[in-house]
C-alpha cells in the first residue's frame, strides 16, 4: 500500500524563494527543509535543507536537488504535470514504503509541477510492501476463519 507524505510549508518548512512560482523557469528555486532521509531515483539524501531548481529554461524537465551546504547533490529527469490549483504553497510529495522514502513530485501552485519517474529500487520497495501487506491480510483472514474450540 502506498502512502504519500506531503511536506507542506507550515508543517515542515518548505519555502518558495522566488517571487514567481519555482518551476515557472529560470533560476528560481525552492528551498526545503526535509526532516527525513529520502531517495530520488538511485541517489540517497540525508535529512536537511535542500535547494530544488530546474537545470535551465531550456531543460525544465531536468531538476537539480542540492543540499544548501553543498555536500549532497543530484539531477533527476522529471515529467511535467498539471498545475497544482488546490495548493496555496509549493509542496514536495514523497512516497513511503516501509522505512524507505522516495521523492514523487514537486507541486507548484498555478504552474506545472514535476513528477519523478519511479526507480527500479522504488518499484521493488513498493512490491515488497504490498507483498507484506497481502500476507498480513491473509494471515488475519485465516485467523478469523479458524474454528474455535
C-alpha positions as CSV (number, residue, x, y, z in Angstrom):
1,X,0.0,0.0,0.0
2,X,1.4,3.4,-0.9
3,X,1.3,6.3,1.5
4,X,2.0,9.8,0.3
5,X,3.6,12.3,2.6
6,X,3.0,16.0,1.8
7,X,5.8,18.2,3.0
8,X,3.9,21.5,3.4
9,X,5.2,25.0,4.1
10,X,3.9,25.4,7.7
11,X,4.5,21.8,8.9
12,X,7.9,21.0,7.6
13,X,9.4,24.3,6.3
14,X,9.0,24.3,2.5
15,X,9.6,27.8,1.4
16,X,9.4,29.3,-2.2
17,X,12.2,31.8,-2.5
18,X,11.2,33.3,-5.9
19,X,8.6,35.9,-6.4
20,X,7.1,33.8,-9.2
21,X,6.4,30.0,-8.9
22,X,9.5,28.0,-8.6
23,X,9.1,25.9,-11.7
24,X,7.9,28.9,-13.8
25,X,11.5,28.5,-15.0
26,X,14.7,30.5,-15.0
27,X,16.9,30.4,-12.0
28,X,14.1,30.4,-9.5
29,X,14.2,27.6,-6.9
30,X,12.5,26.1,-3.9
31,X,14.3,25.8,-0.6
32,X,13.0,23.0,1.6
33,X,13.8,21.5,5.0
34,X,13.3,17.8,4.7
35,X,13.4,16.2,8.1
36,X,14.0,12.7,7.0
37,X,16.3,10.8,4.7
38,X,15.0,10.2,1.2
39,X,15.8,8.8,-2.2
40,X,15.5,10.5,-5.6
41,X,15.8,7.7,-8.2
42,X,19.1,6.0,-7.3
43,X,20.5,8.8,-5.2
44,X,20.2,8.8,-1.4
45,X,19.9,12.1,0.6
46,X,20.1,12.6,4.3
47,X,17.6,14.9,6.2
48,X,18.5,18.5,5.8
49,X,17.9,21.7,3.8
50,X,17.8,21.5,0.0
51,X,17.6,23.8,-3.0
52,X,15.4,22.3,-5.7
53,X,15.6,24.0,-9.1
54,X,15.2,23.3,-12.8
55,X,18.5,23.0,-14.7
56,X,17.7,25.8,-17.1
57,X,14.9,27.5,-19.1
58,X,15.5,25.1,-21.9
59,X,15.7,22.0,-19.7
60,X,12.8,22.3,-17.4
61,X,12.4,18.5,-17.1
62,X,15.9,18.2,-15.5
63,X,15.8,19.2,-11.8
64,X,18.8,19.7,-9.6
65,X,18.5,18.7,-5.9
66,X,21.4,20.1,-3.9
67,X,21.8,20.4,-0.1
68,X,22.4,24.0,1.0
69,X,25.7,23.0,2.5
70,X,26.8,21.7,-0.9
71,X,27.6,18.2,0.4
72,X,24.8,16.3,-1.5
73,X,23.6,16.8,-5.0
74,X,21.9,15.1,-7.8
75,X,19.9,15.6,-11.0
76,X,16.7,13.9,-11.9
77,X,14.7,13.7,-15.1
78,X,11.0,14.6,-14.5
79,X,7.8,14.6,-16.3
80,X,5.6,17.8,-16.4
81,X,2.3,17.5,-14.6
82,X,-0.9,19.6,-14.4
83,X,-0.8,22.8,-12.3
84,X,-1.5,22.3,-8.5
85,X,-4.6,24.5,-8.3
86,X,-5.6,23.5,-4.8
87,X,-2.2,24.1,-3.2
88,X,-1.5,27.6,-1.9
89,X,2.2,26.8,-1.3
90,X,4.8,24.8,-3.2
91,X,5.0,21.2,-2.0
92,X,7.2,18.2,-2.2
93,X,5.4,14.9,-2.3
94,X,7.1,11.7,-1.1
95,X,6.0,8.1,-1.2
96,X,6.9,5.9,1.8
97,X,7.3,2.2,1.5
98,X,8.1,0.8,5.0
99,X,11.1,2.8,6.1
100,X,12.2,3.9,2.7
101,X,11.0,7.3,1.4
102,X,11.2,8.4,-2.3
103,X,10.5,11.8,-3.8
104,X,7.5,11.5,-6.0
105,X,6.6,15.1,-7.2
106,X,7.2,18.8,-6.9
107,X,4.0,20.8,-6.9
108,X,3.8,24.5,-7.5
109,X,0.6,26.5,-7.3
110,X,-0.8,27.7,-10.6
111,X,2.2,26.3,-12.5
112,X,3.1,23.0,-13.9
113,X,4.8,20.7,-11.5
114,X,7.1,17.8,-12.0
115,X,6.8,14.1,-11.3
116,X,9.8,11.9,-10.7
117,X,9.6,8.6,-12.6
118,X,9.9,5.7,-10.1
119,X,13.3,3.9,-10.0
120,X,13.8,0.2,-10.0
121,X,14.5,0.3,-6.3
122,X,11.3,2.2,-5.6
123,X,9.3,-0.3,-7.6
124,X,10.9,-3.2,-5.7
125,X,10.2,-1.4,-2.3
126,X,6.5,-0.9,-3.3
127,X,6.2,-4.6,-4.3
128,X,7.8,-5.8,-1.1
129,X,5.5,-3.6,1.0
130,X,2.4,-4.8,-1.0
131,X,3.5,-8.4,-0.5
132,X,3.9,-7.9,3.2
133,X,0.5,-6.2,3.5
134,X,-1.1,-9.0,1.5
135,X,0.5,-11.6,3.8
136,X,-0.8,-9.8,6.9
137,X,-4.3,-9.6,5.4
138,X,-4.3,-13.3,4.5
139,X,-3.0,-14.2,8.0
140,X,-5.7,-12.1,9.6
141,X,-8.4,-13.7,7.4
142,X,-7.1,-17.2,8.2
143,X,-7.0,-16.4,11.9
144,X,-10.6,-15.2,11.8
145,X,-11.8,-18.2,9.9
146,X,-10.2,-20.7,12.3
147,X,-12.8,-22.8,14.2
148,X,-13.0,-22.0,18.0
149,X,-12.6,-24.8,20.5
